[in-house]
Amino acid sequence: MNDNFTKEDLIELERSVNSIVTICHKMNAHWWIDPKTGEDLRNNPLIVPTKLALIHSEISEALEGHRKDLMDDKLTHRTALDTELADVVIREGDLAGAVNARLGEAIVAIAGYSSMEIGMALALRSLADLAGAMKLDVAGAVAEKSSFNLVRPDHKFENRTKPNGKKY
Protein backbone atom coordinates (compact mmCIF):
# COMPACT_ATOMS: atom_id res chain seq x y z
CA MET A 1 0.00 0.00 0.00
CA ASN A 2 1.09 3.57 -0.63
CA ASP A 3 2.97 4.84 2.45
CA ASN A 4 0.89 8.01 2.69
CA PHE A 5 -2.48 6.29 2.18
CA THR A 6 -3.98 5.13 5.49
CA LYS A 7 -6.73 2.79 6.64
CA GLU A 8 -8.74 5.92 7.51
CA ASP A 9 -8.33 7.08 3.90
CA LEU A 10 -9.81 3.78 2.68
CA ILE A 11 -12.76 4.15 5.06
CA GLU A 12 -13.36 7.70 3.83
CA LEU A 13 -13.03 6.61 0.19
CA GLU A 14 -15.66 3.91 0.68
CA ARG A 15 -18.00 6.31 2.50
CA SER A 16 -17.56 8.99 -0.16
CA VAL A 17 -18.17 6.63 -3.07
CA ASN A 18 -21.27 5.23 -1.35
CA SER A 19 -22.53 8.80 -0.93
CA ILE A 20 -21.93 9.51 -4.63
CA VAL A 21 -23.86 6.36 -5.56
CA THR A 22 -26.80 7.17 -3.28
CA ILE A 23 -27.08 10.81 -4.31
CA CYS A 24 -26.49 10.33 -8.04
CA HIS A 25 -29.05 7.55 -8.28
CA LYS A 26 -31.56 9.55 -6.24
CA MET A 27 -31.14 12.53 -8.60
CA ASN A 28 -31.44 10.36 -11.70
CA ALA A 29 -34.06 7.80 -10.64
CA HIS A 30 -36.48 9.23 -13.21
CA TRP A 31 -34.21 7.91 -16.00
CA TRP A 32 -35.03 4.36 -14.88
CA ILE A 33 -38.75 4.81 -15.65
CA ASP A 34 -40.11 4.70 -19.18
CA PRO A 35 -41.84 8.10 -19.59
CA LYS A 36 -44.52 6.66 -21.88
CA THR A 37 -45.42 3.46 -20.03
CA GLY A 38 -44.15 4.01 -16.48
CA GLU A 39 -42.29 0.68 -16.76
CA ASP A 40 -39.27 0.14 -14.51
CA LEU A 41 -36.43 0.04 -17.03
CA ARG A 42 -34.29 -2.11 -14.72
CA ASN A 43 -36.42 -4.99 -16.02
CA ASN A 44 -35.10 -4.39 -19.55
CA PRO A 45 -32.08 -6.68 -20.17
CA LEU A 46 -30.53 -4.03 -22.44
CA ILE A 47 -30.62 -1.18 -19.92
CA VAL A 48 -27.26 -1.92 -18.25
CA PRO A 49 -25.41 -2.15 -21.60
CA THR A 50 -27.15 1.07 -22.64
CA LYS A 51 -26.06 2.85 -19.46
CA LEU A 52 -22.49 1.54 -19.85
CA ALA A 53 -22.44 2.85 -23.42
CA LEU A 54 -23.53 6.26 -22.13
CA ILE A 55 -20.68 6.22 -19.60
CA HIS A 56 -18.33 5.35 -22.43
CA SER A 57 -19.69 8.26 -24.49
CA GLU A 58 -18.96 10.67 -21.63
CA ILE A 59 -15.37 9.39 -21.49
CA SER A 60 -15.08 9.90 -25.26
CA GLU A 61 -16.42 13.44 -24.91
CA ALA A 62 -13.85 14.09 -22.14
CA LEU A 63 -11.10 12.83 -24.43
CA GLU A 64 -12.27 15.05 -27.28
CA GLY A 65 -12.58 18.06 -24.98
CA HIS A 66 -9.05 17.54 -23.72
CA ARG A 67 -7.68 16.80 -27.20
CA LYS A 68 -9.09 20.05 -28.56
CA ASP A 69 -8.71 22.10 -25.34
CA LEU A 70 -12.46 22.84 -25.40
CA MET A 71 -14.62 24.61 -22.89
CA ASP A 72 -17.92 22.95 -22.00
CA ASP A 73 -20.90 23.88 -24.13
CA LYS A 74 -23.32 24.06 -21.19
CA LEU A 75 -21.17 25.18 -18.25
CA THR A 76 -19.16 27.53 -20.42
CA HIS A 77 -16.83 28.66 -17.62
CA ARG A 78 -15.59 25.07 -17.16
CA THR A 79 -13.45 22.89 -19.38
CA ALA A 80 -15.11 20.09 -21.30
CA LEU A 81 -12.76 17.70 -19.51
CA ASP A 82 -14.06 18.81 -16.09
CA THR A 83 -17.73 18.51 -16.99
CA GLU A 84 -17.51 15.31 -19.03
CA LEU A 85 -15.62 13.60 -16.20
CA ALA A 86 -18.34 14.92 -13.88
CA ASP A 87 -20.89 13.26 -16.16
CA VAL A 88 -18.95 9.97 -15.85
CA VAL A 89 -19.15 10.20 -12.04
CA ILE A 90 -22.87 11.03 -12.18
CA ARG A 91 -23.68 8.21 -14.62
CA GLU A 92 -21.55 5.64 -12.75
CA GLY A 93 -23.11 6.60 -9.44
CA ASP A 94 -26.58 6.35 -10.93
CA LEU A 95 -25.95 2.95 -12.53
CA ALA A 96 -24.33 1.55 -9.38
CA GLY A 97 -27.31 2.75 -7.33
CA ALA A 98 -29.86 1.30 -9.74
CA VAL A 99 -28.30 -2.17 -9.76
CA ASN A 100 -27.28 -2.09 -6.08
CA ALA A 101 -23.61 -2.43 -6.97
CA ARG A 102 -21.32 -2.33 -3.95
CA LEU A 103 -19.12 0.30 -5.55
CA GLY A 104 -17.85 1.82 -2.29
CA GLU A 105 -16.67 -1.57 -1.04
CA ALA A 106 -15.37 -2.61 -4.45
CA ILE A 107 -13.24 0.48 -4.92
CA VAL A 108 -11.19 -0.30 -1.81
CA ALA A 109 -11.13 -4.11 -1.93
CA ILE A 110 -11.42 -5.40 -5.49
CA ALA A 111 -11.56 -9.17 -4.77
CA GLY A 112 -14.93 -10.90 -4.49
CA TYR A 113 -16.99 -8.50 -6.58
CA SER A 114 -18.76 -8.80 -9.91
CA SER A 115 -16.91 -7.82 -13.06
CA MET A 116 -19.22 -4.83 -13.48
CA GLU A 117 -18.50 -3.63 -9.93
CA ILE A 118 -14.76 -4.08 -10.45
CA GLY A 119 -14.83 -2.35 -13.84
CA MET A 120 -16.80 0.60 -12.52
CA ALA A 121 -14.58 0.86 -9.43
CA LEU A 122 -11.41 0.81 -11.52
CA ALA A 123 -12.82 3.38 -13.93
CA LEU A 124 -13.76 5.67 -11.03
CA ARG A 125 -10.35 5.18 -9.41
CA SER A 126 -8.63 5.98 -12.74
CA LEU A 127 -10.80 9.06 -13.16
CA ALA A 128 -9.88 10.19 -9.65
CA ASP A 129 -6.18 9.61 -10.35
CA LEU A 130 -6.41 11.67 -13.54
CA ALA A 131 -8.37 14.44 -11.84
CA GLY A 132 -5.89 14.58 -8.98
CA ALA A 133 -2.84 14.58 -11.24
CA MET A 134 -4.27 17.35 -13.41
CA LYS A 135 -5.72 19.24 -10.42
CA LEU A 136 -9.21 19.17 -11.98
CA ASP A 137 -12.20 20.27 -9.95
CA VAL A 138 -14.33 17.25 -10.86
CA ALA A 139 -16.16 17.32 -7.50
CA GLY A 140 -17.20 20.93 -8.07
CA ALA A 141 -18.18 20.11 -11.63
CA VAL A 142 -20.27 17.12 -10.43
CA ALA A 143 -22.21 19.37 -8.05
CA GLU A 144 -22.66 22.12 -10.62
CA LYS A 145 -23.57 19.78 -13.50
CA SER A 146 -26.04 17.95 -11.25
CA SER A 147 -27.74 21.25 -10.40
CA PHE A 148 -27.85 22.17 -14.07
CA ASN A 149 -29.33 18.75 -15.00
CA LEU A 150 -32.16 19.17 -12.47
CA VAL A 151 -33.63 22.08 -14.46
CA ARG A 152 -32.86 20.96 -18.02
CA PRO A 153 -36.03 20.92 -20.13
CA ASP A 154 -34.79 17.93 -22.16
CA HIS A 155 -34.66 15.84 -18.95
CA LYS A 156 -38.35 16.29 -18.09
CA PHE A 157 -40.77 13.41 -18.75
CA GLU A 158 -43.00 15.49 -21.00
CA ASN A 159 -40.10 16.42 -23.26
CA ARG A 160 -38.61 12.93 -23.34
CA THR A 161 -41.81 11.58 -24.92
CA LYS A 162 -41.81 14.14 -27.73
CA PRO A 163 -40.41 13.32 -31.17
CA ASN A 164 -36.59 13.42 -30.98
CA GLY A 165 -36.80 13.52 -27.17
CA LYS A 166 -34.11 11.78 -25.12
CA LYS A 167 -35.15 8.16 -24.67
CA TYR A 168 -32.37 7.31 -22.20
Phi, psi and chi 1 to 4 in degrees:
 res  aa     phi    psi   chi1   chi2   chi3   chi4
   1 MET       -  148.7 -178.1 -178.3  -72.8      -
   2 ASN   -55.3  131.9 -175.9  -27.0      -      -
   3 ASP   -60.6  -28.1  -70.7  -19.6      -      -
   4 ASN  -103.9   19.1   57.8    4.9      -      -
   5 PHE  -116.5  116.6 -163.1   72.9      -      -
   6 THR  -102.2  170.6   67.2      -      -      -
   7 LYS   -58.8  -38.7  174.2   76.2  171.0  158.9
   8 GLU   -63.7  -35.7  -70.1   76.2   25.5      -
   9 ASP   -62.8  -41.7  -68.7  -31.3      -      -
  10 LEU   -63.5  -41.6  -70.6  173.4      -      -
  11 ILE   -62.5  -44.1  -67.3  167.2      -      -
  12 GLU   -66.7  -38.7  178.9   59.9   20.2      -
  13 LEU   -60.7  -47.0  179.0   61.3      -      -
  14 GLU   -61.1  -45.8 -178.2  176.6  -19.3      -
  15 ARG   -61.9  -43.3 -173.5 -158.5   62.6   73.2
  16 SER   -65.2  -44.5  -62.3      -      -      -
  17 VAL   -64.4  -41.9  169.8      -      -      -
  18 ASN   -61.3  -36.5  -74.5  -24.4      -      -
  19 SER   -65.4  -43.0  -68.1      -      -      -
  20 ILE   -58.5  -46.3  -71.6  168.3      -      -
  21 VAL   -60.1  -50.6  168.2      -      -      -
  22 THR   -60.4  -48.9  -61.0      -      -      -
  23 ILE   -69.8  -45.0  -66.3  165.6      -      -
  24 CYS   -64.2  -40.1  -72.3      -      -      -
  25 HIS   -69.5  -38.4 -178.2   56.4      -      -
  26 LYS   -59.9  -42.9 -173.6  176.8 -177.3  180.0
  27 MET   -69.4  -26.4  -71.7 -174.9  -33.8      -
  28 ASN  -114.1   14.1  -69.3  -72.3      -      -
  29 ALA   -58.0  -28.9      -      -      -      -
  30 HIS   -66.9  -17.1   60.4  -73.6      -      -
  31 TRP   -80.2   -3.6  -73.0  101.1      -      -
  32 TRP  -102.7    9.6  -66.7   88.7      -      -
  33 ILE  -121.9  128.4  -59.8  166.0      -      -
  34 ASP   -66.9  121.3 -174.9  -57.0      -      -
  35 PRO   -67.7  -20.7   22.1  -29.4      -      -
  36 LYS   -87.1  -40.7  -69.3 -178.2 -178.1  174.0
  37 THR  -107.4  -17.5   66.4      -      -      -
  38 GLY    78.4    4.6      -      -      -      -
  39 GLU   -65.3  142.5  173.3 -166.1    1.3      -
  40 ASP   -75.2  112.4 -175.9  -18.1      -      -
  41 LEU   -70.2  -11.9  -66.3  175.2      -      -
  42 ARG   -64.8  -16.9  -71.9  173.5  -68.2 -169.3
  43 ASN   -80.8  -10.9  -62.3  -35.9      -      -
  44 ASN   -84.2  120.7 -179.7  -26.1      -      -
  45 PRO   -64.9  -14.3   20.9  -29.3      -      -
  46 LEU   -95.4   -1.2  -62.7  177.5      -      -
  47 ILE   -70.5  -39.7 -164.0   63.5      -      -
  48 VAL   -65.5  -47.9  169.4      -      -      -
  49 PRO   -58.6  -36.1  -23.5   31.8      -      -
  50 THR   -63.4  -46.7  -61.8      -      -      -
  51 LYS   -65.0  -38.5  -62.4  -68.5 -173.7  169.3
  52 LEU   -64.6  -38.2  -69.8  171.1      -      -
  53 ALA   -64.3  -36.4      -      -      -      -
  54 LEU   -67.5  -36.8  -70.0  168.6      -      -
  55 ILE   -63.1  -44.2  -68.8  167.4      -      -
  56 HIS   -60.0  -39.4 -177.7  -84.0      -      -
  57 SER   -65.2  -35.0   73.1      -      -      -
  58 GLU   -66.2  -39.4  -58.3  -64.3   -1.9      -
  59 ILE   -64.0  -41.2  -67.1  168.7      -      -
  60 SER   -63.7  -39.8  -65.0      -      -      -
  61 GLU   -65.7  -36.8  -69.8  171.7    8.2      -
  62 ALA   -63.6  -43.2      -      -      -      -
  63 LEU   -60.2  -47.4  170.5   64.6      -      -
  64 GLU   -64.0  -41.0 -167.9   68.6    0.0      -
  65 GLY   -61.3  -42.6      -      -      -      -
  66 HIS   -69.2  -42.7 -176.3  -99.0      -      -
  67 ARG   -59.5  -36.9 -171.5  171.1   76.4   89.5
  68 LYS  -103.9    4.3  -66.2 -176.9  176.5  177.5
  69 ASP    54.2   48.7 -160.2   26.3      -      -
  70 LEU   -90.1  151.4  -61.5  174.0      -      -
  71 MET   -89.8  158.2  -62.1  -57.5  -73.0      -
  72 ASP   -69.4  147.3 -172.4   63.6      -      -
  73 ASP   -83.6  -13.9   61.6  -23.9      -      -
  74 LYS  -108.8  -46.4  -65.1  172.6 -175.1   69.3
  75 LEU  -101.9   79.7  -56.8  178.2      -      -
  76 THR   -66.5  -12.1   56.6      -      -      -
  77 HIS   -88.8   -3.0   60.7  -72.4      -      -
  78 ARG  -113.1  155.3  -69.6 -166.5  171.5  -87.0
  79 THR   -73.2  154.5   67.2      -      -      -
  80 ALA   -61.7  -35.7      -      -      -      -
  81 LEU   -60.0  -47.8 -177.8   61.6      -      -
  82 ASP   -55.2  -53.2  -89.7  -15.6      -      -
  83 THR   -74.8  -33.4   56.8      -      -      -
  84 GLU   -71.2  -36.4  -62.7  -52.7  -25.5      -
  85 LEU   -66.4  -34.6  -69.6  178.3      -      -
  86 ALA   -61.6  -41.6      -      -      -      -
  87 ASP   -62.6  -35.5  -76.9  -20.5      -      -
  88 VAL   -62.2  -46.6  171.6      -      -      -
  89 VAL   -60.5  -46.0  171.8      -      -      -
  90 ILE   -61.9  -48.6  -66.5  164.4      -      -
  91 ARG   -65.9  -41.2  -73.4 -169.6 -178.0  -79.9
  92 GLU   -64.7  -43.3  -80.6 -158.9   11.7      -
  93 GLY   -60.9  -42.5      -      -      -      -
  94 ASP   -63.0  -49.1  177.1   39.5      -      -
  95 LEU   -62.0  -46.3  174.9   57.1      -      -
  96 ALA   -59.3  -40.2      -      -      -      -
  97 GLY   -66.6  -40.1      -      -      -      -
  98 ALA   -66.7  -35.8      -      -      -      -
  99 VAL  -102.4   10.6  -59.9      -      -      -
 100 ASN    55.4   37.7  -63.1  -47.0      -      -
 101 ALA   -69.8  142.4      -      -      -      -
 102 ARG   -90.3   61.4  -61.6  168.0  -66.0  167.9
 103 LEU   -64.9  -39.8 -165.7   55.3      -      -
 104 GLY   -61.4  -44.5      -      -      -      -
 105 GLU   -68.2  -43.3  -65.0  172.9   44.8      -
 106 ALA   -63.9  -34.1      -      -      -      -
 107 ILE   -69.3  -23.1 -156.0  166.1      -      -
 108 VAL  -105.1  -14.3  -62.9      -      -      -
 109 ALA  -148.5   84.7      -      -      -      -
 110 ILE   -58.9  -36.6  -63.4  -62.0      -      -
 111 ALA   -63.2  143.7      -      -      -      -
 112 GLY    85.7   14.4      -      -      -      -
 113 TYR  -119.0  161.2  -65.2   90.1      -      -
 114 SER   -66.1  158.8   73.8      -      -      -
 115 SER   -61.6  -33.9   59.3      -      -      -
 116 MET   -67.2  -44.0 -174.7  172.5   84.2      -
 117 GLU   -61.5  -43.7  -70.7  169.2  -33.9      -
 118 ILE   -64.2  -46.5  -68.1  168.4      -      -
 119 GLY   -60.1  -44.9      -      -      -      -
 120 MET   -66.7  -40.1  -69.6  174.1   68.2      -
 121 ALA   -63.9  -44.0      -      -      -      -
 122 LEU   -65.8  -38.8  -69.3  173.7      -      -
 123 ALA   -64.3  -42.8      -      -      -      -
 124 LEU   -66.7  -40.3 -172.7   56.1      -      -
 125 ARG   -62.9  -43.4 -175.9 -178.2  -73.2  170.3
 126 SER   -63.2  -41.2  -65.8      -      -      -
 127 LEU   -61.0  -43.3 -175.0  149.6      -      -
 128 ALA   -65.5  -39.8      -      -      -      -
 129 ASP   -60.8  -45.9  -72.8  -14.8      -      -
 130 LEU   -62.5  -47.0  174.1   64.8      -      -
 131 ALA   -61.4  -41.9      -      -      -      -
 132 GLY   -65.9  -44.2      -      -      -      -
 133 ALA   -64.5  -35.9      -      -      -      -
 134 MET   -95.3    2.6  -64.0 -172.8   68.5      -
 135 LYS    55.0   43.8  -61.2 -172.1  179.6    0.5
 136 LEU   -84.2  146.7  -59.5  173.6      -      -
 137 ASP   -94.9   63.8  179.9   22.3      -      -
 138 VAL   -67.5  -37.6  176.3      -      -      -
 139 ALA   -61.0  -45.2      -      -      -      -
 140 GLY   -63.8  -39.7      -      -      -      -
 141 ALA   -66.8  -36.5      -      -      -      -
 142 VAL   -60.8  -47.7  165.6      -      -      -
 143 ALA   -63.1  -45.7      -      -      -      -
 144 GLU   -68.8  -42.0 -163.6  170.0  -21.8      -
 145 LYS   -67.5  -35.6 -173.3   65.9 -174.8  -81.1
 146 SER   -64.0  -42.3  -64.6      -      -      -
 147 SER   -62.2  -43.9  -66.3      -      -      -
 148 PHE   -61.0  -44.4  175.8   78.7      -      -
 149 ASN   -63.7  -28.4  -75.5  -15.8      -      -
 150 LEU   -65.0  -24.7  -70.7  174.5      -      -
 151 VAL  -113.1    7.3  -63.3      -      -      -
 152 ARG   -70.1  125.9  -73.2  177.8   66.2  168.3
 153 PRO   -60.2  -35.1  -21.7   30.7      -      -
 154 ASP   -73.3   -4.1   60.5  -28.3      -      -
 155 HIS   -98.1   -6.8  -77.2 -157.6      -      -
 156 LYS   -78.9  145.0  -63.3 -170.5 -177.5  -47.8
 157 PHE   -50.1  -48.7  -89.2  149.7      -      -
 158 GLU   -62.0  -29.7   60.3  -89.8   16.8      -
 159 ASN   -86.4  -24.6  -66.2  -34.3      -      -
 160 ARG   -70.9  -24.4  -70.8  173.1   51.0 -153.8
 161 THR   -88.2   -8.4   58.5      -      -      -
 162 LYS   -74.2  160.3  -68.5  178.7 -179.7  174.9
 163 PRO   -55.6  136.6  -23.9   32.4      -      -
 164 ASN    66.8   13.4  -60.7  -43.1      -      -
 165 GLY   -73.4  159.1      -      -      -      -
 166 LYS   -70.0  123.3  -72.9 -172.6  175.6 -176.3
 167 LYS   -87.2  -28.3  -55.5  -63.3  178.3 -121.4
 168 TYR  -153.9      -   46.9   85.9      -      -
